[in-house]
């Protein structure tokens, strides 16, 4: 009769991938992007590029560490984490994003995180754990991680919370609860609803442009 196997973890070194698009002229700040499940850094970079006037900002799109092929195709996509070894995955991701920020930041500048879907949780976690001051978070179609308490969320000055009216994943109840949590932490919140589904809508890009204009 076989005995019970012990489940163990071990820390290893791996390599992450990110894209950098320099600002035109002197950068107004750094805008970090975190993509959704089964997407790539290129996908999130295209979303950031859709923001009017964003060429004044240095854009950085970070790809999740966990790469895989989409279905039976040769297309490589990525995700941030699964429920397995969740705490270790969060720690790995935070160290990864912190390393990217250290690599691209030169001096003091506004630092903004953005995320879509699964990337929203990563954006908030990275913003709340950042050793550098974070000016804001642009969150689209994803919820604020449950483990972030009021003190952690208070490290974010301002946030956009965007949701499509037909989004079945990011429900009205989650959206409302996230607004309440952030405002309870004294985060200045702009809620953006739009006629669409689980997507980065043109209304989001316009709201993000106004948000960044005030910061930069």
C-alpha positions in Angstrom: 0.0 0.0 0.0 1.4 3.4 -1.0 2.0 6.1 1.6 0.8 9.7 1.4 3.1 12.0 -0.7 4.2 15.2 0.9 3.7 18.4 -1.2 6.7 20.6 -1.1 7.8 23.8 -2.8 11.3 25.1 -3.7 12.4 28.6 -4.9 14.1 28.7 -8.3 15.3 31.5 -10.6 13.3 32.1 -13.8 13.1 34.9 -16.4 10.2 37.2 -17.0 9.4 39.2 -20.1 8.3 42.8 -20.4 7.9 45.4 -23.1 9.0 49.1 -22.8 7.8 51.9 -25.0 9.7 55.1 -24.2 7.8 58.4 -23.9 8.2 61.1 -26.6 10.4 63.6 -25.0 10.7 63.9 -21.2 8.4 61.3 -19.6 5.4 62.5 -17.6 5.6 59.3 -15.6 5.7 55.5 -15.9 2.5 53.5 -16.7 2.8 49.8 -15.9 0.3 47.3 -17.5 -0.7 43.9 -16.4 -2.6 41.7 -18.9 -5.5 39.3 -18.3 -5.6 35.5 -18.3 -4.3 33.8 -21.5 -3.0 37.1 -22.9 0.4 38.6 -23.6 2.4 41.7 -22.9 1.7 42.9 -26.4 -2.1 42.8 -25.8 -1.8 45.0 -22.7 0.6 47.4 -24.5 -2.0 47.9 -27.3 -4.6 48.8 -24.6 -2.2 51.3 -23.1 -1.5 52.8 -26.5 -5.2 53.4 -27.0 -5.2 56.1 -24.3 -5.2 59.5 -25.9 -2.0 61.5 -25.1 -0.3 58.5 -23.5 2.8 59.0 -25.7 3.9 61.5 -22.9 4.3 58.5 -20.6 6.8 55.6 -20.6 4.7 52.4 -21.1 5.7 49.1 -19.6 3.7 45.9 -20.3 4.7 43.0 -18.0 3.9 39.4 -19.1 2.9 36.9 -16.5 5.6 34.3 -15.5 3.4 31.3 -16.3 3.5 30.8 -20.1 1.5 28.2 -22.1 0.2 27.4 -25.5 -3.4 28.5 -26.3 -5.3 25.3 -27.0 -3.7 23.3 -29.7 -2.1 26.3 -31.4 1.5 27.6 -31.3 0.4 30.9 -29.8 2.2 31.5 -26.5 0.1 33.3 -23.8 0.5 33.7 -20.1 -1.2 34.0 -16.7 -0.3 35.4 -13.4 -1.2 32.5 -11.1 -3.6 29.8 -10.1 -5.0 28.7 -6.8 -2.1 26.2 -6.3 0.6 27.5 -4.0 -1.1 30.8 -4.1 0.9 32.6 -1.4 4.2 31.6 -3.0 3.0 32.7 -6.5 1.9 36.1 -5.1 5.3 36.6 -3.5 7.1 35.6 -6.8 4.9 38.0 -8.8 5.5 40.9 -6.5 9.3 40.4 -6.6 9.1 40.1 -10.4 7.1 43.3 -10.9 9.3 45.2 -8.3 12.3 44.1 -10.3 10.8 45.5 -13.5 9.9 48.8 -11.9 13.5 49.1 -10.6 14.8 48.4 -14.0 12.7 51.1 -15.8 12.5 53.8 -13.1 15.1 56.6 -13.2 14.6 59.1 -10.5 11.3 60.3 -9.1 8.3 60.2 -11.4 4.6 59.5 -11.1 4.1 55.7 -11.1 0.7 54.3 -12.2 -0.3 50.6 -12.5 -3.0 49.3 -14.8 -4.6 46.0 -15.2 -7.3 44.1 -17.1 -9.3 41.2 -15.8 -6.8 38.9 -13.9 -4.2 41.6 -14.2 -6.3 43.9 -12.0 -5.4 41.9 -8.9 -1.7 42.0 -9.9 -1.9 45.7 -10.4 -3.4 46.4 -7.0 -1.0 43.9 -5.2 2.0 45.5 -6.8 0.8 49.0 -6.1 0.1 48.3 -2.5 3.4 46.5 -2.0 5.5 49.0 -3.9 8.5 50.6 -2.0 8.0 53.6 -4.3 5.1 55.9 -4.0 2.2 54.9 -6.3 0.0 57.7 -7.8 -2.8 55.6 -9.0 -4.3 52.3 -10.4 -6.4 51.9 -13.6 -8.5 48.7 -13.1 -10.7 47.3 -15.8 -12.9 44.2 -15.5 -11.3 42.7 -12.4 -11.8 42.9 -8.6 -9.5 44.1 -5.8 -7.8 41.2 -4.1 -9.5 40.1 -0.9 -6.3 40.0 1.2 -5.5 43.7 0.8 -6.6 45.4 4.0 -7.5 49.1 4.5 -3.9 50.1 5.4 -2.5 48.4 2.3 -5.1 50.0 0.0 -4.5 53.4 1.5 -1.1 53.4 -0.2 -2.9 54.1 -3.5 -3.9 57.7 -3.9 -6.5 57.3 -6.7 -8.0 54.6 -8.8 -10.3 54.1 -11.8 -12.6 51.1 -11.5 -14.2 50.3 -14.8 -16.9 47.7 -15.7 -18.9 46.8 -18.8 -22.7 46.6 -18.3 -22.7 43.1 -19.8 -19.6 41.8 -18.0 -20.7 38.5 -16.4 -17.5 37.9 -14.6 -17.0 41.3 -12.8 -20.5 41.6 -11.4 -22.2 44.8 -10.2 -22.0 43.4 -6.7 -18.2 43.0 -6.9 -17.8 46.4 -8.5 -19.9 48.1 -5.8 -18.0 46.3 -3.0 -14.6 47.3 -4.5 -15.7 51.0 -4.6 -16.8 50.8 -1.0 -13.5 49.2 0.1 -11.3 51.7 -1.7 -13.3 54.7 -0.5 -13.1 53.3 3.0 -9.4 53.4 2.6 -9.6 57.1 1.5 -8.7 56.3 -2.1 -10.1 58.7 -4.6 -12.2 56.5 -6.8 -13.7 57.2 -10.2 -16.1 54.5 -11.3 -16.5 54.1 -15.0 -19.4 52.1 -16.4 -19.7 51.5 -20.1 -22.0 49.8 -22.6 -20.0 46.7 -23.3 -18.8 43.4 -21.8 -15.5 42.0 -20.4 -13.3 44.4 -22.4 -11.1 47.5 -22.4 -13.5 49.9 -23.9 -12.9 53.3 -25.6 -14.7 54.9 -22.7 -12.0 53.4 -20.4 -9.2 54.9 -22.6 -10.8 58.3 -22.5 -11.3 58.2 -18.7 -7.7 57.0 -18.3 -6.5 59.9 -20.4 -8.1 62.4 -18.1 -6.8 60.5 -15.1 -3.2 60.7 -16.4 -3.5 64.3 -17.5 -4.2 65.3 -14.0 -1.2 63.3 -12.7 1.3 64.3 -15.4 
